[in-house]
Each structure stands twice: as C-alpha cells, then as structure tokens.
Amino acid sequence: MPSVRAALLTALPKVLLSRLTGLLTSIPLPTPVRGPFYRWFARRYGAELADVEGELTQFRSLQQFFRRALRPGARPVATTELVWPCDGRVITAGPLSNGRIEQVKGQTYALAELVGDPELARQLEGGTQTTIYLAPGDYHRVHSPFAATVVGVTPIPGTLFPVNPPAVRCIRDLFARNSRHVFRCELPGGIPAAVIMVGAYNVGGTLVTVTEGAVRGGDELGQFGFGSTAIVLIGRGGPTIPEIAPETRTRMGEALQA
C-alpha cells in the first residue's frame, strides 16, 4: 500500500542513514579489489564502463567511482538550444501552470516551495520544466542544459527521501521537501531559468562545481553521489521543454526534445 510505504519512509531516520552510507562508501578499497568490484557494480546497476575516463583502479572508493568523469568524446554536446543535463530517465516534462509542477500524473507541488523564492517562482510561471531521475548506475554529474549566466547557487536544507519512482508516487511534495541546490540562471535576453540538484536518500552529498558566471550547454554544474534528481526550469519566452513521456531515457549532451 502506498500509504504504508509513505509512513515507513517518513519515519525512517533518512539523513542519519544517508550520512552513514556516505562514510561507508568513502572507505578506501584495496587496489586489487577495485576493478572486480566496480565491474560487478556495473553489471548489477547498468553503469557504462566504456565511458569512464581512466582506469578503474584509480577510484579509491565507491564514492569516487560514483563521481567518475567521462572520457573525452563520450557525450558529444548537441548544438541545439537545449540539451539534456544528465543521464537518467524522465519523471515529468511539460508546462508550468498555476505555480505548480507535476510530480507524477495527478499530483503536483508548489514551484515556490521548490525554488525557495516566491519572486523567482513568479518569474518562471508560464514556462516549462523537466524532472529527471538518476539511478545508481547512471553517470552522476549534472551539466548545464543551455547557454546562460549562473547568477548564484542557493542551498536549501531539507530531508532525504528516496527519489526512485515508488517513492515519487507516494510521498507528497517530495522534491520540495528534500535538501537541494538551486542554480539560478539567466538566459540571453534576460529570460529566467534554473537547474535544481535534489538530494536523496543514500546520496553521499552534492558537490557544486560552478557558483556563478557564464556557462555553455554541456558545461558541468555539479556532482551527485549514488543517484538523485535534476530539475530544469525555464521561464516564459525561453526555449520550450516539450511534453515527454515518463521513463524516456536521457543522455547528457543530446538534444532535449520529445
């Protein structure tokens, strides 16, 4: 029952357990163990080892492996206005209306609560959004989906619910309740936009790599540990994110289109 799942997830000491997981995944592994262990992990969770830059033995811990870089050329960046910011699967995509974002079909949450700024929410109203789930085996870095200026990054404290599909279906306002980082951006012409990195249960922390300045589509913004969710918001007048079916696979750098 979804209500039972929601009650159990709410009662779970999520932040404490996630911090402990972060510590465990940061423990250095013996060098001979690293290659076999990461190959097992890749088979279990579907990680693409052919895309990894360098040798597997260079990753001293599972946390370092989660944050792995891509080899040059693994993700060519399209020359379109919008590109996918990360590898993952679409949860929802489409218009922003009445100050709400679709979490799942038939369930929405407040845009202002997500971004933590009613004025920014007002500026984004009437635009479009996409929400992308990164599974444990996915590449864990988040990149800019557009050419823009990062005006600033705001960390917003919160809890750490899981963000896998079963949790998203049963926890109300999940993305607005989890801890997150809001990258406030400005597109050419002064169009407001934002990229949000949402923390999640067992994520060993979010690393912000750009705090302000000009970025191109495909430039790295930050890194996750384990897996989580990225949300792209674009205000009215900017490039439009189309409605895209849930579970559509995304690959960082490819053209963002239906």
N, C-alpha and C positions, 0 to 999 in steps of 0.2 A: 504494500500500500504506500502511495506517495507520502501520505501524512505521517506514517511511521518512519519512513526514511528521513523526512524533514525534521522530525522530532529528534531522531538519533544524531543527525548531523549538527543540529543546533546545540545539543547537549555536549557534544564531543569537545575536548579542550584543544581546539584546532591550532591555535597559534603556538602553544607549547609543543605539541607533537610535531608541528612543521619545523620549529626551531631545532628540535632533536634530530629530525630527519636531515636537516641541513648540516648539522655537525657530523652525523654518521657518513653522509656522502662526501664530506670533505676529508675524511681519513685517507692518508696516502696508501696506495696499494703497492705491494711488491712488484717490481718491474716485470718478472716472468709471468705474473698473473694478469697483467693489464690487457694484453692482446686477446687472450682467450675469453676473458670476462666481458670485454666490450663487444666482441663478436657474438657472444651468447646474448647480450643485451640487445644487439641489433636484430638478431633473429627473433627474439621474443617481442620486441616493440616496433619492428619495422624501420629502424634507422638506416639511412643510406650511407654506408661506409665509403663508397666510391667518391662521395662528395667531400669527404673530410680532408682538410689541409694538414699535411704532415703524417707522421707515423702514430699509430695508436699508443705506443709505449710512452709518448710524450705527455699523455694526460695522467698526472699523478693521482688523481682521484676521480670518482664518478661525477662530482660536481664540475670539475674541469671538463670532462667529456660532455656533460650537458651543454656547456657553453662553447662548444667547439666551433671553430671558424670553418668556412667553406674554402675549398681550393679555388684558385683563380679560374674563372670561366664556368664554374658550376651553376651559377644562376645569372645568365645574361639579363641585363635590365632592359625592358622594352622602352621604346621612345615615345610611348603614349603618355597622355596627361596623368593617368592613374596607373599604378602598378600594385600588385599585392604586397603588403608589408612583411609577410611571413609565410612560412609553410604551415599548413593546417587544414581545417575544414570549416566551412561557413556555418554559423549558427543562425543568423538572420542577416538580411540585407534589404535596403529599400528606404523609403521616405521617413523623415522625422515629422511628426504632426502632433499638435496639441501638447507640445512639451513632453512627449513620451517616446520611449524607444521600445521596440518589440523585443522581448526576451525570448519567448517561444510563441507559437501561434496561440492567440487568445490571451496572452499575458504580457503586460507592459510594465515599465518602471519610469520614474521621473528623470528626464535629462538633467535637470538642475542638480539633483542629488548625485548623479554620476560624476559630473564635472566639478561639483562643489562650488559653483559660482553662478548665481542666477543671471547675472548680466551676460556671461559667456553663453549660457543656455539660450537666452533671448536672441543673441546674435546668430546662433546656429539653427534656430527654429525655422522650419520650412525647407531645410536641406535634406541630406541623405546620410546614411550610415551603413557600415558593415561590421559584424562581430564575428571573430574568427577564433576557434578553439585550437590550441596547440597541444597535441598528445605527447606523452613522454618520449616517443621515438622521433619526433619532429626536430628539425633544426630550430634552436631556441633563441635566435636573435631576431629582433624586430627592426625593420628599416622604414624609412620614410616612404609613403605611398605617392608622394608628389614633390614637386619643387616648391619650396616655401622658406619662410624665415621662422625659426623656432624662437618665439618671444620669451618663453620661460617654461619651466617644468615645476609642477606643484605636486608634492607627495601628499596623499590623503590617507590617514590611518583608517584601519578597519579590521575586520576579522579575516579568516582564511577558509571559507567554504571551498570544497572541491568545485571545479568548473566543468567536469565531464557532463555529457548530455543528461544522464539520470538526475544529477543534482540541479542542473539548469531547469529541468522540467518541474522540480518540486519545491525549490527554495525561492520565495518571492523576493524581488528586488536584489537578487544575488550580486550582480556586478556593482551595484551602488552600495553594497554592504562590505565587500571585500576591500582590503588595502589596495591602493593603486597609485600610479603616477600619471598625471595629465600633462602631456606635451601640448602647450598652447601654440598654435601656428597661425601664420598669416600668408595666404596665397597671393600671387600677383593681382593687383587691383584692390588690395585690402580685404579680400574675402576671408572670413574667419574659418578656421579648421582646428581639429585636434586629433591627436593619437593618444590612446589610453592603454597603458600596460596594466592589466588587472592581476594582482597576486592571487595565489590559490593554495589550497591545502597541499602540503609537502613540497611547495616551491621553496628552494633554499635562498630566496632573496631576489630582488630585482636590481640589476646594475644599470644605471643611466650613463650612457656614453656621450650624449650631446645635451647640453643645458641651454644653449642659445646660439643664434647665428643662422646663416643660410645653409640649406641642405638641398640636395638634388634627390629626385626619385631614386630609391635604392640605397641611399646613404644610411648607415647604421644609426639607430637611436638608442637602443638598449638591449639588455640580455636577460633572459629568464633562466632559472634552474628548474629542471624536471618537466615543466609544461604549464601552460596557463591560457590566457585570453588576451587578444589585442582588439581594440575597437577604433575604427576610423570614423570621424565625424566631419562633414563638410557643409558649410553654410550655403544659403540660397545664393545663386549666381555663380557658384563654383562648378567644377566638373561634377557630373551626376553619377552616383553609385547606383547601378540598376538593381532591380529585384532579382535575387539569385536564390536558387533552391537550396534549402538546408542540406548539409553533408557534401556540398560541392567542394572538391579538393582544390586547395590553393598552393601556389609555389611562389616564393618570394621573387620579385622582379618581373614576373609575367604580367601582361596587360590585365588590368582589373576590368573584367567585362562578363556579361552573362554567358 
